[in-house]
């Protein structure tokens, strides 16, 4: 049986960034002891449901989990190890921001058992960081990244491109400078205006406009070229890593593996009785805590996906990676009428047991996926 992954969502942030559409709240009046008890309880409940499994990864996301107490992180890690059998190379990731307060706690998180840090840099340029609503500047981002590399070694950092007035050439220069830090993993995302965010309201009011959509491929191409130049392989459409540093946890998502989702608004996927089961927890932190204290899970959704929906999810996620989406011969046959013209256009390739987007296909992956699964 494949390794299980565990995701823990910490819903609190020091501030809410204007581009963020995640399930987050301002960090006020957090009862850390209550949260620790709730997370430990729900992990034990999930162990009863999953049975004995090998544990491949733990991921603390958010929100800003580096705002959580280090001893809470340690207890959650200890509980996961007690509930499931940890693999020898268990990956334990924690997301953090480059603020002075969080940077000072890196060593404590390392002692708690975290062995991989994902740093939300977003940019090293002060003007860009101010536009993005971040509470750090370029100098503190550099300092935090250096400290993270010294403490963990296995470090990923995030960057956002496609800001207003930014050109692909300017992004290329900024990216080349950022990659000089030597971090083994980069996640690079084009700025998108998500529904319900402050940025959506600002764009609607005409305060700023994102770059024209037709230059998105130029940004993407610059990203691929500069990361390759720095020795980072684009193993997923937005993720680049040196050999041995790909995110084991995120690969569980993209490969359609099983994972447990813990914390407010967390999603999970499990294989039960031959079906792909989708879970989602309650979003409101107070409601989630109340529910966990009652039933151990705090779920709002717990249902088996229809086979067609499970296939769509697997193909959509798998095509994001260079290894592609695993398909049976029957699934290949069912999609062949749509695969063939896309393959003839040089956008898809058939492997022995996987459907793979070519380099050209990854440049326009949303369009390719829409055509394939229409």
URKA-V572606 format. One record per pair of residues at least 4 apart in sequence whose ideal C-beta (glycine too) atoms are under 7 Angstrom apart, sorted by sequence separation. I is the first residue (numbers start at 1). J is the second residue. D is the distance in whole Angstrom. If there is no record, write none. Layout:
BEGIN
I,J,D
I,J,D
END
This chain:
BEGIN
16,20,6
20,24,6
31,35,6
32,36,6
33,37,7
34,38,6
35,39,6
36,40,6
37,41,6
38,42,6
39,43,6
40,44,7
41,45,6
42,46,6
43,47,7
44,48,7
45,49,7
46,50,6
61,65,7
68,72,5
70,74,6
71,75,6
72,76,6
73,77,6
74,78,6
75,79,6
76,80,6
77,81,6
78,82,6
79,83,6
80,84,6
86,90,4
99,103,7
100,104,6
105,109,6
106,110,6
107,111,6
108,112,6
110,114,6
125,129,7
126,130,6
127,131,7
128,132,6
136,140,4
138,142,7
139,143,6
140,144,6
141,145,6
142,146,6
143,147,6
144,148,6
145,149,6
146,150,6
147,151,6
148,152,6
149,153,6
162,166,6
166,170,5
167,171,7
168,172,6
169,173,7
170,174,6
171,175,6
172,176,6
173,177,7
174,178,6
175,179,6
196,200,6
198,202,6
199,203,6
200,204,6
201,205,6
211,215,6
215,219,7
216,220,6
217,221,6
218,222,6
219,223,6
220,224,7
221,225,6
222,226,6
223,227,6
224,228,6
225,229,6
226,230,7
235,239,6
241,245,4
247,251,6
250,254,6
251,255,6
262,266,6
284,288,6
285,289,6
286,290,6
287,291,6
288,292,6
289,293,6
290,294,6
291,295,6
292,296,6
305,309,4
306,310,7
307,311,6
308,312,7
309,313,6
310,314,6
311,315,6
312,316,6
313,317,6
314,318,6
315,319,6
327,331,4
329,333,6
330,334,6
331,335,6
332,336,6
335,339,5
336,340,6
338,342,7
339,343,6
340,344,6
341,345,6
357,361,4
361,365,6
364,368,6
365,369,6
366,370,6
367,371,6
368,372,6
369,373,6
370,374,6
30,35,7
60,65,4
68,73,6
81,86,5
97,102,5
98,103,7
109,114,4
123,128,4
129,134,4
136,141,6
161,166,7
166,171,6
195,200,6
202,207,4
203,208,7
227,232,4
241,246,5
246,251,6
252,257,4
261,266,3
271,276,6
272,277,5
282,287,5
292,297,7
305,310,4
319,324,6
327,332,5
342,347,5
343,348,5
350,355,6
351,356,6
357,362,5
96,102,5
123,129,5
149,155,5
193,199,5
194,200,7
202,208,6
203,209,7
234,240,5
235,241,6
253,259,7
261,267,5
282,288,4
292,298,4
318,324,6
319,325,5
342,348,4
343,349,6
122,129,7
129,136,7
148,155,5
179,186,7
193,200,5
227,234,6
233,240,6
252,259,5
261,268,3
269,276,6
270,277,5
281,288,6
291,298,4
318,325,3
343,350,7
348,355,6
349,356,5
361,368,5
16,24,6
129,137,6
232,240,4
233,241,6
239,247,7
260,268,5
269,277,7
318,326,6
348,356,7
357,365,6
123,132,7
129,138,7
232,241,6
259,268,6
269,278,6
282,291,6
339,348,6
348,357,6
349,358,6
16,26,7
122,132,6
161,171,5
193,203,5
224,234,6
232,242,6
259,269,6
288,298,5
315,325,5
347,357,7
348,358,7
13,24,5
126,137,5
231,242,6
235,246,5
239,250,7
258,269,6
268,279,4
314,325,6
339,350,7
347,358,6
357,368,6
11,23,6
122,134,6
126,138,5
145,157,6
258,270,5
267,279,7
346,358,6
11,24,6
12,25,6
13,26,7
14,27,5
60,73,7
125,138,6
227,240,4
258,271,6
267,280,5
347,360,6
348,361,6
11,25,5
13,27,6
124,138,4
346,360,5
347,361,4
12,27,4
77,92,6
94,109,6
266,281,5
159,175,7
265,281,6
282,298,5
339,355,7
124,141,5
193,210,6
264,281,6
281,298,5
12,30,6
124,142,6
236,254,6
261,279,6
263,281,7
264,282,6
265,283,4
281,299,6
282,300,5
332,350,7
58,77,6
159,178,6
191,210,6
264,283,6
281,300,6
94,114,5
121,141,5
261,281,6
264,284,7
279,299,6
280,300,6
311,331,6
348,368,7
73,94,7
92,113,6
96,117,6
98,119,6
264,285,5
280,301,4
347,368,5
58,80,5
92,114,5
279,301,6
92,115,5
93,116,4
94,117,6
95,118,5
96,119,6
97,120,5
98,121,6
278,301,6
279,302,5
91,115,7
92,116,6
121,145,6
264,288,4
55,80,6
91,116,6
93,118,6
95,120,6
119,144,6
278,303,6
119,145,6
157,183,5
190,216,6
277,303,7
327,353,7
342,368,6
156,183,7
159,186,7
161,188,6
277,304,5
278,305,5
324,351,6
326,353,6
327,354,6
66,94,6
132,160,7
155,183,5
162,190,4
163,191,6
276,304,7
326,354,5
327,355,5
55,84,4
65,94,6
66,95,7
119,148,6
155,184,7
156,185,4
157,186,6
158,187,5
159,188,5
160,189,6
161,190,6
162,191,5
190,219,6
275,304,4
276,305,5
325,354,6
342,371,6
54,84,7
55,85,6
65,95,6
66,96,4
154,184,7
155,185,7
156,186,7
161,191,7
324,354,4
325,355,5
342,372,6
8,39,7
53,84,5
54,85,5
55,86,5
56,87,5
64,95,7
66,97,7
117,148,5
156,187,6
158,189,7
160,191,5
323,354,6
324,355,5
55,87,6
131,163,6
324,356,3
52,85,7
54,87,6
57,90,7
60,93,7
62,95,6
64,97,6
324,357,7
338,371,7
339,372,7
56,90,7
57,91,4
58,92,5
59,93,5
60,94,4
61,95,5
149,183,6
276,310,4
338,372,5
40,75,6
55,90,6
60,95,6
70,105,6
77,112,6
117,152,5
128,163,6
188,223,5
36,72,5
40,76,7
43,79,5
47,83,4
66,102,4
73,109,6
77,113,4
99,135,6
116,152,6
119,155,6
121,157,5
122,158,6
123,159,6
145,181,5
319,355,7
32,69,5
35,72,7
39,76,5
43,80,6
47,84,7
99,136,5
115,152,7
119,156,7
121,158,6
122,159,6
123,160,7
335,372,7
24,62,7
70,108,4
74,112,4
98,136,5
116,154,4
117,155,5
118,156,5
119,157,4
120,158,5
121,159,6
122,160,5
145,183,7
319,357,5
24,63,5
36,75,6
40,79,5
44,83,6
66,105,7
70,109,6
73,112,5
74,113,6
97,136,7
115,154,6
27,67,6
32,72,6
43,83,6
100,140,7
315,355,7
22,63,7
73,114,7
99,140,7
103,144,5
106,147,6
110,151,5
186,227,6
70,112,5
98,140,5
106,148,6
110,152,6
66,109,7
98,141,4
103,147,5
107,151,6
164,208,5
106,151,4
164,209,6
166,211,6
320,365,7
4,50,6
98,144,3
164,210,6
186,232,6
319,365,6
98,145,7
168,215,6
175,222,7
179,226,6
162,210,6
171,219,6
175,223,7
179,227,7
4,53,4
6,55,7
13,62,7
125,174,7
162,211,5
189,238,5
4,54,7
10,60,6
13,63,6
14,64,7
168,218,4
172,222,4
176,226,5
188,238,6
319,369,6
3,54,5
4,55,6
5,56,6
11,62,6
12,63,5
13,64,5
168,219,5
171,222,6
175,226,5
179,230,4
187,238,6
1,53,7
3,55,7
4,56,7
5,57,5
6,58,5
7,59,5
8,60,5
9,61,6
10,62,4
11,63,5
12,64,7
187,239,5
3,56,3
9,62,6
10,63,4
14,67,7
124,177,7
316,369,6
7,61,6
9,63,6
10,64,7
124,178,6
162,216,7
168,222,5
172,226,6
186,240,5
10,65,4
12,67,6
185,241,4
162,219,6
184,241,6
315,372,7
10,68,5
161,219,5
184,242,4
256,314,5
315,373,6
185,245,5
184,245,4
256,317,6
312,373,5
185,247,7
256,318,7
254,317,5
255,318,7
253,317,6
254,318,6
254,320,6
254,321,5
8,76,6
6,80,6
4,84,6
237,320,5
3,87,6
236,320,5
236,321,5
235,321,6
235,322,5
234,322,7
154,245,6
156,247,7
19,132,6
17,132,6
18,133,5
17,133,5
17,134,7
15,133,7
15,135,6
14,135,6
237,362,6
237,365,6
221,363,7
220,363,6
217,363,5
217,364,7
93,249,6
91,248,4
91,249,6
19,191,6
21,194,4
19,194,7
21,196,6
21,197,5
20,197,7
19,197,6
18,197,6
18,198,4
19,199,5
18,199,5
59,249,4
57,248,5
56,248,6
57,249,4
57,252,6
56,252,7
50,260,7
46,260,5
43,262,6
42,262,5
50,270,7
39,262,6
23,264,6
23,265,3
5,249,5
5,252,4
42,292,5
38,289,5
41,292,6
45,296,3
5,257,6
7,259,6
11,263,7
45,297,6
6,259,7
7,260,7
9,262,7
10,263,6
11,264,5
4,258,5
5,259,4
6,260,5
7,261,5
8,262,5
9,263,3
11,265,7
38,292,5
42,296,6
2,257,5
4,259,7
7,262,7
8,263,5
9,264,6
34,289,6
38,293,7
41,296,6
42,297,6
2,258,7
4,260,7
6,262,7
9,265,6
42,298,7
9,266,4
7,266,6
23,283,5
25,285,6
11,285,5
END
